[in-house]
């Protein structure tokens, strides 16, 4: 099918015909540029968190500077500089310092060598928590009659939601 049949001469088109005051090359130049930073809203103290940066219609190389600052009396700062060559997605392991539970601010400063006038500056509040193991207790029944044995299963998970590989002390209580 010929494009002229699908799109009459007076229809808006990006196929070289005029559309308003823009031509095809101007429409391509006006595409939306931006980036997306993905990071956990709750960061685990004394751990490494995965933070990813995706570029849209922006070309590298460039530099991303991530800074985590604490608020309050236990103020701290942790910074990571990451240079990337090109591509649309980069993920880095960001080391979170060993700090008490508090609110913090994650700040991104993005500069691109290919686009010198483009600078990205964003900051977002995050929570920093000390992670504790999760303990789950499951019984074999929901209701017991007097004299029945109570049987249960205990599962302890670590920060990665994997079973804890430590020895557990058995405690038996007779009532």
C-alpha positions as a printed NumPy array, in Angstrom:
array([[  0.   ,   0.   ,   0.   ],
       [  1.304,   3.428,  -0.921],
       [  1.634,   5.855,   1.989],
       [ -0.153,   8.467,  -0.082],
       [ -3.276,   6.287,  -0.075],
       [ -3.249,   5.888,   3.725],
       [ -2.389,   9.48 ,   4.506],
       [ -3.963,  12.164,   2.333],
       [ -1.968,  15.307,   1.55 ],
       [ -3.757,  17.356,   4.217],
       [ -3.302,  14.774,   7.033],
       [ -0.675,  15.311,   9.737],
       [  2.309,  13.125,   8.964],
       [  5.971,  12.704,   9.808],
       [  6.761,  11.289,   6.376],
       [  8.438,  14.406,   4.986],
       [  5.297,  16.439,   4.506],
       [  4.748,  19.598,   6.485],
       [  2.727,  19.306,   9.664],
       [  1.953,  22.669,  11.135],
       [  5.225,  24.574,  11.258],
       [  7.423,  21.488,  11.835],
       [  8.988,  19.24 ,   9.256],
       [ 10.16 ,  15.674,   9.764],
       [ 13.691,  16.532,  10.861],
       [ 12.392,  19.027,  13.44 ],
       [  9.971,  16.469,  14.892],
       [ 12.768,  13.937,  15.311],
       [ 14.967,  16.533,  16.987],
       [ 12.162,  17.353,  19.46 ],
       [ 11.833,  13.825,  20.888],
       [ 11.615,  13.611,  24.654],
       [ 14.853,  13.188,  26.538],
       [ 15.204,  12.067,  30.106],
       [ 16.305,   9.458,  32.574],
       [ 14.864,   7.115,  35.166],
       [ 16.649,   6.282,  38.409],
       [ 15.377,   3.213,  40.248],
       [ 16.392,   2.629,  43.846],
       [ 14.766,   1.089,  46.917],
       [ 12.725,   3.456,  49.084],
       [ 14.041,   1.627,  52.159],
       [ 17.803,   1.062,  52.23 ],
       [ 19.342,  -1.566,  54.5  ],
       [ 22.082,  -0.303,  56.787],
       [ 25.506,  -1.926,  56.303],
       [ 24.576,  -3.511,  52.971],
       [ 24.904,  -3.021,  49.235],
       [ 21.83 ,  -1.889,  47.296],
       [ 21.334,  -2.134,  43.522],
       [ 20.557,   1.234,  41.894],
       [ 19.848,   1.487,  38.144],
       [ 19.888,   4.46 ,  35.776],
       [ 18.091,   4.299,  32.407],
       [ 18.643,   6.965,  29.761],
       [ 15.973,   7.825,  27.188],
       [ 17.044,   9.54 ,  23.964],
       [ 20.3  ,  10.603,  25.609],
       [ 23.687,   9.33 ,  24.54 ],
       [ 26.655,   8.654,  26.822],
       [ 29.461,   8.782,  27.813],
       [ 28.802,  10.531,  31.069],
       [ 29.033,  10.497,  34.821],
       [ 26.484,   9.764,  37.538],
       [ 27.231,  10.864,  41.089],
       [ 25.057,   9.301,  43.804],
       [ 25.154,  10.764,  47.303],
       [ 23.327,   9.435,  50.355],
       [ 23.141,  11.829,  53.292],
       [ 21.648,  11.262,  56.71 ],
       [ 19.474,  13.722,  58.551],
       [ 19.404,  14.492,  62.243],
       [ 22.013,  14.062,  64.944],
       [ 23.61 ,  10.999,  63.282],
       [ 24.446,  12.846,  60.047],
       [ 26.627,  11.045,  57.498],
       [ 27.407,  11.098,  53.787],
       [ 28.22 ,   8.302,  51.35 ],
       [ 29.118,   9.027,  47.719],
       [ 29.58 ,   6.896,  44.62 ],
       [ 30.883,   8.242,  41.293],
       [ 30.098,   6.056,  38.294],
       [ 31.328,   6.757,  34.776],
       [ 29.55 ,   5.06 ,  31.914],
       [ 30.703,   4.816,  28.325],
       [ 27.465,   4.495,  26.42 ],
       [ 24.213,   2.66 ,  26.461],
       [ 20.796,   3.246,  27.843],
       [ 20.953,   1.35 ,  31.151],
       [ 23.547,   1.066,  33.906],
       [ 23.207,  -0.625,  37.298],
       [ 25.621,  -0.106,  40.186],
       [ 26.028,  -1.553,  43.657],
       [ 25.717,   1.306,  46.131],
       [ 27.314,   0.655,  49.552],
       [ 25.091,   1.861,  52.404],
       [ 27.119,   2.647,  55.542],
       [ 26.448,   1.071,  58.925],
       [ 24.236,   3.737,  60.508],
       [ 21.321,   3.629,  62.954],
       [ 17.77 ,   3.703,  61.647],
       [ 16.937,   7.15 ,  60.223],
       [ 15.673,   9.139,  57.269],
       [ 18.106,  10.117,  54.576],
       [ 18.256,  11.775,  51.184],
       [ 19.492,  10.091,  47.994],
       [ 20.802,  12.645,  45.501],
       [ 21.686,  12.088,  41.819],
       [ 23.813,  14.425,  39.729],
       [ 23.979,  13.344,  36.077],
       [ 26.27 ,  14.869,  33.442],
       [ 26.667,  13.741,  29.831],
       [ 29.719,  14.416,  27.687],
       [ 27.698,  14.24 ,  24.466],
       [ 25.153,  16.812,  25.686],
       [ 27.144,  19.414,  27.656],
       [ 24.145,  21.591,  28.528],
       [ 22.141,  18.657,  29.964],
       [ 22.511,  18.207,  33.724],
       [ 20.214,  16.024,  35.799],
       [ 19.764,  16.88 ,  39.475],
       [ 17.294,  14.917,  41.572],
       [ 16.965,  14.074,  45.235],
       [ 14.506,  11.907,  47.12 ],
       [ 13.88 ,  11.054,  50.761],
       [ 14.644,   7.45 ,  51.704],
       [ 14.496,   5.428,  54.899],
       [ 17.537,   3.625,  56.238],
       [ 16.809,   0.631,  58.429],
       [ 18.842,  -1.942,  60.256],
       [ 17.674,  -5.262,  58.901],
       [ 16.716,  -8.084,  61.227],
       [ 16.033, -11.688,  60.364],
       [ 12.43 , -12.714,  59.733],
       [ 10.926, -15.457,  61.872],
       [  7.888, -17.462,  60.729],
       [  6.079, -20.023,  62.894],
       [  3.556, -22.384,  61.275],
       [  1.385, -24.837,  63.189],
       [ -0.071, -28.023,  61.741],
       [ -3.624, -27.075,  62.792],
       [ -5.473, -23.885,  63.515],
       [ -7.362, -25.283,  66.525],
       [ -6.238, -27.823,  69.149],
       [ -8.22 , -29.841,  71.675],
       [ -6.869, -30.48 ,  75.202],
       [ -4.259, -33.23 ,  75.23 ],
       [ -3.341, -32.993,  71.525],
       [  0.28 , -32.565,  70.513],
       [  1.129, -29.174,  69.053],
       [  3.405, -29.535,  66.058],
       [  4.939, -26.543,  64.368],
       [  7.528, -25.498,  61.855],
       [  9.917, -22.551,  62.294],
       [ 11.524, -20.752,  59.357],
       [ 14.121, -17.997,  59.766],
       [ 14.976, -15.897,  56.691],
       [ 17.883, -13.523,  56.182],
       [ 17.903, -10.171,  54.348],
       [ 17.888, -11.902,  50.949],
       [ 14.839, -13.99 ,  51.993],
       [ 16.957, -17.138,  52.055],
       [ 16.787, -19.636,  54.929],
       [ 19.263, -18.929,  57.691],
       [ 21.995, -21.542,  57.783],
       [ 22.709, -21.367,  61.526],
       [ 22.08 , -24.001,  64.156],
       [ 18.886, -23.617,  66.157],
       [ 18.677, -24.62 ,  69.797],
       [ 15.709, -26.875,  70.546],
       [ 13.628, -25.955,  73.557],
       [ 10.94 , -28.319,  74.767],
       [  8.256, -27.155,  77.162],
       [  5.816, -29.549,  78.836],
       [  2.673, -27.962,  80.207]])
